Amino acid sequence: MKKLNTKLLFTGALAASMLAAGCGGNENASGNNEGNDAETGNNQEASSDGDKILIFNNSEEPTSLDPPIGNDEYSYSILNNVMEGLTRLEKDEPVPEPAMAEEWDVSDDGLVYTFYLREDAYWSNGEPVTAEDFEYSFKRLADPETASPAAHHSYWIAGAEAFNEGEGSEDDMMVEALDEKTLEVTLENPVDFFESIVAMPQLFPVHKETVEENEDWANSPDTFVGNGPFVVSEWENDEYLFVTKNEDYWDADTVNLDGVEYVMVEDSNTAYQLYQNDEVHITDIPSEMAGELIDGPETAVYPRSGIEFQRFNVEEEPFHNRNIRAAFAKAINAQEIVDYITQENQPVMTGYIFDDFAHPAGGTYREHAGDLHEFDPDEAQQLLEQGMEEEGYDTLPEVTLSYNTDDTHHTVAQAVQEMLQQNLGVEVTLENQEWAVFLDAQRDLELQYSRSSFLGGYNDPMNYLDNFTTGNPMNRTGWSNEEYDQLVSEALSEPDPETRFELMAEAERVFVEDYAIVPLYYYNSTFLEKPEVTDVVRHPVGFVEFKWADLQ
């Protein structure tokens, strides 16, 4: 199976990008591929033997292909295709269907799930996937020694939170392999969407023996063991990762592609040149071209449960003060960011939780919860003055806005910097960092004020709310509120759906009004996608799926 010479095409595309920029404007970015036969030679060679290789720009190197460690889209866009959980979201709807488990039972009280694994489920090393693998993996996710930023996704299981917080043992976590193919999971409280939770990458199984023998097992194609539609075949760090069809996958007949090449092209203009040269099938739209391309024939727009926002470190001055935090949030015009920078028609956030979750009483979550936040520069100025008076500030302490390297993030940060200067008279310094460095610094509360995002993994508002409970690894603000924690706890244990949604809405109000974050906008997933690409699946609450994809 032949594959692109990624180093070579990167160099050529970058040169083309620089040439276009030097000519002033985007004269060469019209979508006309005439005259590019030489540049597309690699792509033709890759498919000359009949192999179907889809080339996808992943933008960044995955943080990790170890399921409890990756916990970001760069990692899970790959993991979702080389691994599989007990369930998988259906092709046409974001609802769970059998995957590693071919069926399951739920007890009358909704607390005990019994999953029956399929006999034809195998790891890529040829060994069978067992219930013990899942028991080991779920406990490993909760194990404090794993230090998973996604450990809270195990808390649905009885005893998991206590184990993770050092107040209980592994043996107290209520997940058990009853035999080689039967897994029993007991929950803390009834959760009617638990089948969706076990479809999330955080709860993918790992091959126990491989993990215990080699702590670096997930860093090389020579040692990586998966169980999904594709297997990891090649990996050149920061350049590309190549996966090939897993012929031993239980549903291999459904998989049409022979392979997927994930290329790591961080600069969207370079990636666009590759796309123009037919050397990439799917990539992001460059931010400065979004207005031009958003309605184009090769633009694919998917709904996405996710948000773009900014975090305050409430343990650092001046953001220990609620009114100063609120002033910053209300001084930023997210509508202008959407209209003039991202230009992808994203809805502006008027709260925290994704708007379109269905409410059990009918309509959407936001229709019932109401709007909780708006741009108001006059109120922002008043709040800043009040906060500075409370703290005895004559001059606001220096403020640095940090963001991970990306052209859109950079442009948004510049716009925010200007808005804060115009609307509050505050000077803000900008700082960019590479993704891995940035993520570590944010997790360690080393950043004062930082760019953030969150992608929903299951179809319920609780997916958002539990992120900001006290001590949650996703919190990354130092913010803690007893009333909020109590409301979230009550919602988790409330069996009545309408009452549960009322509790979640009240928790959201408490959170938004304390302004631990700056709400910006909800996501769309917007990509350039070649016409020959079919059936790439992107659910609002999942990650990119190539199981059903094809090249025509």
Helices and strands as residue ranges (DSSP letters): H 6-22, H 41-46, E 53-57, H 67-70, H 73-82, E 87-89, E 96-98, E 101-106, E 112-117, H 131-142, G 151-154, H 160-164, G 170-172, E 175-179, E 182-186, H 194-197, G 201-203, H 208-213, G 217-219, E 230-236, E 240-245, G 252-254, E 259-263, H 268-276, E 282-284, G 287-289, H 290-293, E 299-312, H 322-330, H 334-337, I 338-342, H 365-369, H 377-391, E 399-404, H 407-424, E 428-433, H 435-443, E 449-455, H 462-465, G 466-468, H 482-493, H 497-514, E 517-529, E 533-534, E 550-551
